[in-house]
Amino acid sequence: MSSDKNQSEKPMHHPRNKNRERYDLNALTAAIPQLSAYVTPNKFGDASVDFSNPVAVKLLNKALLHHYYGITNWEFPDENLCPPIPGRADYVHHIADLLCESNFGRMPKGKKITILDVGVGANCIYPILGVAEYSWNFIGSDVDEKSIASAQHIVAANPLLADKVACRLQNNAASVFYGIVGQDEKIDATICNPPFHASAEDAQKGTQRKVKNLSGKRSKQPELNFAGISNELVYDGGEHAFIHKMISESKQLAKNCYWFTTLVSKQSNLKGIYAALEKLESVQVKTINMGTGNKSTRVVAWSFLSKEEQKAWHIRWKG
């Protein structure tokens, strides 16, 4: 097993991220006029959005998708997760770099590339960004029927996504890849933002900390500023258990996928992840650090393909 466990030392937004600089609030409020009601001066006197307000956060992200990515219809239930676009875009760009490195420095784009988003969610954010930036094809899986229906609605409502995103319901909540990836199907990379919390109580405590950090106030029943229903945030055993389940199933689909990847929020989970991948005899393991300011995360990527199998994959990309 070869590894590259510290690709970058200083987390910051990816160079191709459209939101590396301060938000252009004039452009964003022009895209979504309702956002202007939530733009106020911060303590430094600069125009800013109240990130502790879930309505403001959702409108901001709608404006980002409209202005930068051409997505004019992004509607989903308020109880579902509303993701921060810049961070999600970083993940997509790093996956593009990973594929580029695996393709002798040539960026694989277009319909030759298929990405599986494990837990696509009601917001369908990774397929949106991947299609907008690289014209990849996507499969989005989820255990929740309503989330799949919402994602399908977003796809249908935006011509950019037409014929590029297939949403598949995972009927077995105990499985990650089984029942989603066909026996002869080829996936170039998987992406996943796994459930972070082990229980609803842990999720509530995490929300209280987030609201306190954003607003300086503590609430007994805080609203989730990035929302998120239970199956998006909670899994028995938390992030650790979900990722280890994913790793276990990935071995059985070793020849179906070039790169398996997942976000890992807790650095303390890395040691166990590396050990599990070594035990299953993964051929390559990479860790990509991401994040800005005080928040950091990372992507762990692994592959079981031999050198000869990688060469055959490259020929498929060329064809």
C-alpha positions as CSV (number, residue, x, y, z in Angstrom):
1,M,0.0,0.0,0.0
2,S,1.5,3.3,-1.0
3,S,0.4,6.4,0.8
4,D,0.5,10.2,0.7
5,K,-1.0,11.1,4.1
6,N,-0.1,14.8,4.2
7,Q,-0.6,16.4,0.8
8,S,-0.9,19.9,2.1
9,E,0.0,21.6,5.4
10,K,-1.9,24.9,5.3
11,P,-5.6,24.5,4.7
12,M,-7.2,27.1,2.5
13,H,-9.8,27.2,-0.3
14,H,-8.8,25.5,-3.5
15,P,-7.2,27.7,-6.2
16,R,-10.1,27.1,-8.6
17,N,-12.8,27.8,-6.0
18,K,-15.0,30.7,-7.2
19,N,-15.4,32.0,-3.6
20,R,-11.7,32.4,-2.5
21,E,-12.3,36.1,-2.0
22,R,-14.9,38.0,0.1
23,Y,-18.5,37.6,-1.1
24,D,-19.6,40.1,-3.7
25,L,-22.8,41.0,-1.9
26,N,-23.9,43.4,-4.6
27,A,-23.8,40.7,-7.2
28,L,-25.4,38.2,-4.9
29,T,-28.3,40.4,-3.9
30,A,-28.8,41.2,-7.6
31,A,-29.1,37.4,-8.2
32,I,-31.4,36.8,-5.2
33,P,-33.0,40.2,-4.1
34,Q,-34.5,38.6,-1.0
35,L,-31.0,38.3,0.4
36,S,-30.7,42.1,0.8
37,A,-33.0,42.0,3.8
38,Y,-30.4,39.9,5.7
39,V,-27.3,42.0,4.8
40,T,-26.2,44.2,7.7
41,P,-23.0,45.8,8.9
42,N,-20.8,43.5,11.0
43,K,-18.7,44.7,14.0
44,F,-16.1,46.1,11.7
45,G,-18.7,48.1,9.7
46,D,-18.5,45.9,6.6
47,A,-21.6,44.5,4.9
48,S,-22.2,40.9,6.0
49,V,-24.8,38.2,6.3
50,D,-26.0,36.8,9.6
51,F,-24.6,33.3,9.5
52,S,-26.6,32.3,12.6
53,N,-29.8,32.8,10.7
54,P,-30.9,29.7,8.7
55,V,-33.0,31.8,6.3
56,A,-30.1,34.1,5.5
57,V,-27.7,31.2,5.0
58,K,-30.1,29.5,2.6
59,L,-30.6,32.6,0.6
60,L,-26.9,33.3,0.4
61,N,-26.2,29.8,-0.9
62,K,-29.0,30.1,-3.4
63,A,-27.4,33.4,-4.6
64,L,-24.0,31.8,-4.9
65,L,-25.4,28.9,-7.1
66,H,-27.4,31.4,-9.2
67,H,-24.6,33.9,-9.7
68,Y,-21.5,31.6,-10.1
69,Y,-23.0,28.3,-11.3
70,G,-26.1,29.1,-13.3
71,I,-28.5,27.2,-11.1
72,T,-31.7,29.2,-11.0
73,N,-33.9,26.6,-9.2
74,W,-32.6,25.3,-5.9
75,E,-35.6,24.5,-3.8
76,F,-35.8,21.9,-1.0
77,P,-37.5,21.5,2.4
78,D,-36.1,23.8,5.1
79,E,-35.6,20.9,7.5
80,N,-33.0,19.4,5.2
81,L,-29.3,20.3,5.2
82,C,-28.3,23.6,3.6
83,P,-24.6,23.2,2.7
84,P,-22.0,26.0,2.6
85,I,-21.2,26.2,-1.1
86,P,-17.5,27.1,-0.9
87,G,-16.6,24.1,1.2
88,R,-18.5,21.7,-1.0
89,A,-16.8,23.2,-4.1
90,D,-13.4,22.6,-2.5
91,Y,-14.2,18.8,-2.3
92,V,-15.2,18.7,-5.9
93,H,-12.1,20.5,-7.1
94,H,-9.8,18.2,-5.1
95,I,-11.5,15.2,-6.6
96,A,-10.8,16.7,-10.0
97,D,-7.2,17.1,-9.1
98,L,-7.1,13.5,-7.9
99,L,-8.4,12.3,-11.3
100,C,-6.0,14.6,-13.1
101,E,-3.0,13.1,-11.2
102,S,-4.3,9.7,-12.1
103,N,-4.5,10.6,-15.8
104,F,-0.9,11.8,-16.4
105,G,-1.8,15.5,-15.7
106,R,-4.8,15.6,-18.1
107,M,-8.1,16.7,-16.4
108,P,-10.8,14.1,-17.2
109,K,-14.0,16.0,-18.0
110,G,-17.4,15.4,-19.6
111,K,-19.5,12.3,-19.9
112,K,-16.6,9.8,-19.7
113,I,-16.4,10.5,-16.0
114,T,-19.0,9.1,-13.5
115,I,-19.0,10.2,-9.9
116,L,-21.1,8.5,-7.2
117,D,-22.3,10.8,-4.4
118,V,-23.1,8.7,-1.3
119,G,-25.9,10.6,0.5
120,V,-26.8,13.1,-2.2
121,G,-29.3,14.7,0.1
122,A,-32.3,16.8,-0.8
123,N,-30.0,19.7,-1.9
124,C,-28.1,17.7,-4.5
125,I,-25.1,19.9,-4.1
126,Y,-22.2,17.8,-5.2
127,P,-23.8,16.8,-8.5
128,I,-24.7,20.5,-9.1
129,L,-21.1,21.6,-8.6
130,G,-19.5,18.7,-10.4
131,V,-21.7,19.2,-13.5
132,A,-21.3,22.9,-13.5
133,E,-17.5,22.8,-13.2
134,Y,-16.5,19.7,-15.1
135,S,-19.6,18.3,-16.9
136,W,-19.2,15.0,-15.1
137,N,-22.0,12.5,-14.9
138,F,-23.3,11.7,-11.4
139,I,-25.1,9.0,-9.5
140,G,-26.7,10.3,-6.3
141,S,-27.7,7.8,-3.7
142,D,-29.7,8.3,-0.5
143,V,-31.7,6.2,2.0
144,D,-34.4,8.8,2.3
145,E,-37.2,8.8,-0.3
146,K,-38.1,12.4,0.2
147,S,-34.5,13.5,-0.3
148,I,-34.3,11.5,-3.5
149,A,-37.5,13.1,-4.7
150,S,-36.2,16.6,-3.8
151,A,-32.9,16.0,-5.6
152,Q,-34.7,14.7,-8.7
153,H,-36.9,17.9,-8.7
154,I,-33.8,20.1,-8.6
155,V,-32.3,18.1,-11.5
156,A,-35.5,18.4,-13.6
157,A,-35.8,22.1,-12.8
158,N,-32.3,23.1,-14.1
159,P,-31.5,22.4,-17.8
160,L,-27.7,22.3,-16.9
161,L,-28.3,19.1,-15.0
162,A,-30.5,17.4,-17.5
163,D,-29.3,13.8,-18.4
164,K,-26.3,14.3,-16.1
165,V,-27.6,13.2,-12.7
166,A,-29.3,9.9,-11.8
167,C,-30.8,9.6,-8.4
168,R,-31.0,6.2,-6.8
169,L,-32.8,5.2,-3.6
170,Q,-30.8,3.0,-1.2
171,N,-33.4,0.6,0.0
172,N,-31.2,-1.0,2.6
173,A,-30.2,1.6,5.2
174,A,-27.4,-0.8,6.5
175,S,-25.6,-0.7,3.1
176,V,-23.6,2.0,1.4
177,F,-22.6,0.7,-2.0
178,Y,-24.6,-2.5,-2.2
179,G,-27.8,-2.1,-4.2
180,I,-26.5,1.1,-5.8
181,V,-23.5,0.2,-7.9
182,G,-24.3,-2.4,-10.6
183,Q,-22.1,-5.5,-11.0
184,D,-20.5,-4.2,-14.3
185,E,-20.8,-0.5,-13.5
186,K,-17.6,1.6,-13.5
187,I,-17.3,4.6,-11.1
188,D,-14.4,6.9,-11.5
189,A,-14.7,8.3,-7.9
190,T,-17.1,8.2,-5.0
191,I,-17.7,11.3,-2.8
192,C,-19.3,11.3,0.6
193,N,-20.0,13.8,3.5
194,P,-20.8,11.1,6.1
195,P,-23.1,11.6,9.1
196,F,-21.1,13.2,11.8
197,H,-23.0,12.5,15.0
198,A,-23.6,9.2,16.8
199,S,-27.0,10.4,18.3
200,A,-29.6,13.1,18.1
201,E,-28.4,14.4,21.5
202,D,-24.9,14.8,20.1
203,A,-26.2,16.6,17.1
204,Q,-28.2,19.1,19.4
205,K,-25.1,19.8,21.4
206,G,-23.1,20.4,18.3
207,T,-25.7,22.8,17.0
208,Q,-25.6,24.7,20.3
209,R,-21.8,25.1,20.0
210,K,-22.2,26.3,16.4
211,V,-24.8,28.9,17.1
212,K,-22.8,30.2,20.1
213,N,-19.7,30.5,18.0
214,L,-21.6,32.3,15.2
215,S,-23.8,34.6,17.3
216,G,-22.1,34.7,20.7
217,K,-25.4,33.5,22.2
218,R,-26.5,30.2,23.7
219,S,-30.0,28.8,22.9
220,K,-31.8,26.0,24.6
221,Q,-33.4,24.9,21.3
222,P,-31.2,26.4,18.6
223,E,-32.1,26.3,15.0
224,L,-29.7,24.5,12.8
225,N,-28.2,27.2,10.6
226,F,-27.2,24.5,8.1
227,A,-30.4,22.6,9.0
228,G,-30.2,18.8,8.4
229,I,-32.6,16.1,9.3
230,S,-31.6,13.0,11.3
231,N,-30.3,10.7,8.6
232,E,-28.1,13.5,7.2
233,L,-26.4,14.2,10.5
234,V,-26.8,11.1,12.7
235,Y,-25.6,7.5,12.2
236,D,-25.3,4.8,14.9
237,G,-21.7,5.0,15.8
238,G,-21.2,8.4,14.1
239,E,-18.7,9.2,11.4
240,H,-16.3,6.5,12.6
241,A,-18.8,3.7,12.1
242,F,-20.2,5.0,8.8
243,I,-16.7,5.3,7.2
244,H,-15.6,1.9,8.3
245,K,-18.8,0.4,6.8
246,M,-18.0,2.2,3.6
247,I,-14.4,0.9,3.6
248,S,-15.6,-2.7,4.2
249,E,-18.0,-2.6,1.3
250,S,-15.5,-0.8,-1.0
251,K,-13.3,-3.9,-0.9
252,Q,-16.1,-6.0,-2.5
253,L,-16.4,-3.4,-5.3
254,A,-12.6,-2.9,-5.7
255,K,-12.6,-3.3,-9.5
256,N,-15.7,-1.2,-10.0
257,C,-14.2,2.1,-8.8
258,Y,-10.9,3.9,-9.3
259,W,-11.0,6.1,-6.3
260,F,-13.2,5.8,-3.2
261,T,-13.2,9.0,-1.1
262,T,-14.8,10.5,1.9
263,L,-14.7,13.6,4.0
264,V,-13.3,12.9,7.5
265,S,-14.2,15.7,10.0
266,K,-12.6,14.1,13.1
267,Q,-8.8,13.9,12.9
268,S,-8.9,11.3,15.6
269,N,-10.6,8.9,13.2
270,L,-7.7,8.9,10.7
271,K,-5.6,6.2,12.6
272,G,-8.4,3.7,12.5
273,I,-9.2,4.5,8.8
274,Y,-5.5,3.9,7.8
275,A,-5.4,0.7,9.7
276,A,-8.6,-0.6,8.1
277,L,-7.4,0.2,4.6
278,E,-4.0,-1.4,5.3
279,K,-5.8,-4.6,6.5
280,L,-7.9,-4.7,3.3
281,E,-4.7,-4.3,1.2
282,S,-5.6,-1.0,-0.5
283,V,-3.0,-0.1,-3.1
284,Q,-3.0,3.6,-2.7
285,V,-4.2,5.9,0.1
286,K,-4.1,9.7,0.0
287,T,-5.1,12.4,2.5
288,I,-6.0,15.9,1.2
289,N,-6.3,18.6,3.9
290,M,-9.0,21.2,3.4
291,G,-10.5,24.1,5.3
292,T,-10.2,27.8,6.1
293,G,-9.8,29.8,9.3
294,N,-10.4,27.8,12.4
295,K,-12.2,25.0,10.7
296,S,-10.3,22.2,9.0
297,T,-11.3,18.8,7.5
298,R,-9.8,16.4,5.1
299,V,-10.6,14.0,2.3
300,V,-9.3,10.4,2.5
301,A,-9.0,8.6,-0.8
302,W,-8.2,5.0,-1.5
303,S,-7.9,2.7,-4.4
304,F,-7.5,-1.1,-4.9
305,L,-6.5,-1.0,-8.5
306,S,-3.2,-2.5,-9.6
307,K,-0.9,-0.7,-12.0
308,E,-2.2,-2.8,-14.9
309,E,-5.8,-2.1,-13.9
310,Q,-5.1,1.6,-13.7
311,K,-3.7,1.5,-17.3
312,A,-6.9,-0.2,-18.5
313,W,-8.9,2.5,-16.8
314,H,-6.8,5.2,-18.5
315,I,-7.6,3.7,-21.9
316,R,-11.3,3.9,-21.0
317,W,-10.9,7.6,-20.3
318,K,-9.1,8.2,-23.6
319,G,-11.8,6.3,-25.5
